[in-house]
Amino acid sequence: MINIFTDGACSGNPGRGGYGVILEFNGLRKEISEGYDHTTNNRMELWAVIAGLEALKSINLDITIYSDSKYVVDAVSKGWLWKWEKSGFKDKKNIDLWKRFIPLFRRNKVKFVWLKGHAGHPENERCDRLAVAALQQPLLKKDPWPERLNNT
């Protein structure tokens, strides 16, 4: 079983953003974080999950993802994502990231667990610190955010 803990953060929404990820497997632990120049909190929450899944090179893994994002957890657990996919993501946001997430999800056995944010869960708190530190870096990546690019 692989545990992936994730969190996203944004200073302004949209604004500078970052995500933090912790992967745990057989006593091993890896941390990942990255910051973006102009993004949203929901994008960072979803990007954290994607980064965690992309870090795994094998398939058919048993994975539990812990996230404080109702947006991400409910979209998958309540089946909204699959309805969005069937409708071609009509009127939905973050389509680029959801399309990147779906094949990663389908190649593994993924379960989501929602955690209350800022409630003292050690890994969630660490992911939050990683995400905030990432967005505070002086040089941030450009988020290829289609909605922003089409609206500016």
SVG drawing of the C-alpha trace seen along z (x, -y; Angstrom):
<svg xmlns="http://www.w3.org/2000/svg" viewBox="-23 -40 37 44">
<polyline fill="none" stroke="black" stroke-width="0.4" points="0.0,0.0 1.3,-3.4 0.1,-6.5 0.1,-9.9 -0.6,-13.0 -1.3,-16.2 -2.1,-19.8 -2.3,-22.9 -2.0,-26.6 -2.5,-29.9 -1.7,-33.5 -4.6,-35.2 -7.1,-33.1 -5.9,-33.4 -2.4,-34.2 1.0,-32.6 0.4,-28.9 2.2,-25.8 1.6,-22.2 3.2,-19.8 3.2,-16.0 4.4,-13.2 4.7,-9.7 5.1,-6.8 5.8,-3.2 7.4,-0.5 8.9,-3.0 10.3,-5.1 9.2,-8.7 9.6,-11.2 8.5,-14.8 7.7,-16.8 6.7,-20.5 6.5,-23.0 5.3,-26.6 3.5,-28.4 3.2,-32.1 -0.5,-32.6 -2.9,-29.9 -5.8,-28.9 -6.1,-26.9 -8.2,-24.1 -5.5,-23.8 -2.8,-23.4 -4.9,-20.8 -5.4,-18.7 -1.8,-19.3 -0.6,-17.9 -2.5,-14.6 -1.2,-14.4 2.4,-15.0 2.1,-12.2 0.7,-9.8 3.2,-10.7 6.1,-10.0 5.1,-6.4 6.6,-4.4 4.7,-1.1 1.0,-0.4 -1.8,1.6 -0.7,0.2 -2.9,0.0 -2.8,-3.7 -4.6,-5.8 -4.5,-9.5 -5.2,-11.8 -6.3,-15.3 -8.1,-18.2 -9.6,-19.2 -13.4,-18.5 -13.1,-19.6 -10.7,-16.8 -12.0,-14.1 -15.7,-14.6 -15.2,-14.9 -13.7,-11.4 -15.4,-9.7 -18.9,-10.9 -18.5,-10.2 -18.8,-13.7 -15.6,-13.4 -16.9,-10.5 -20.1,-12.5 -17.9,-15.5 -15.8,-13.2 -18.9,-11.8 -20.1,-15.3 -16.8,-16.4 -16.2,-18.6 -18.8,-21.0 -18.6,-24.2 -16.0,-22.7 -12.8,-24.2 -9.3,-22.7 -10.0,-20.4 -6.3,-20.1 -5.5,-18.8 -8.5,-16.4 -7.5,-14.9 -4.0,-14.4 -5.3,-12.9 -7.7,-10.3 -5.2,-7.9 -3.1,-8.0 -6.1,-7.1 -7.2,-4.3 -3.8,-2.6 -3.9,-2.0 -6.3,-1.1 -6.8,-4.5 -8.8,-5.3 -9.3,-8.9 -9.6,-9.9 -10.6,-13.4 -8.8,-15.0 -9.9,-18.2 -7.3,-20.8 -5.3,-22.6 -6.5,-20.1 -3.2,-18.9 -2.7,-15.9 1.1,-15.7 1.4,-14.8 -1.3,-17.3 0.4,-20.0 3.8,-19.1 2.2,-19.2 0.8,-22.6 4.3,-23.9 5.8,-22.5 3.1,-24.1 3.5,-27.5 7.3,-27.4 6.9,-26.5 4.7,-29.5 7.1,-31.8 10.1,-30.9 11.3,-33.9 11.2,-32.0 7.9,-30.2 6.9,-28.1 4.2,-29.3 0.9,-27.5 -0.5,-26.6 -3.9,-27.4 -6.3,-27.4 -9.1,-29.4 -6.6,-32.2 -4.9,-32.2 -8.3,-32.5 -9.6,-35.3 -6.6,-37.7"/>
</svg>
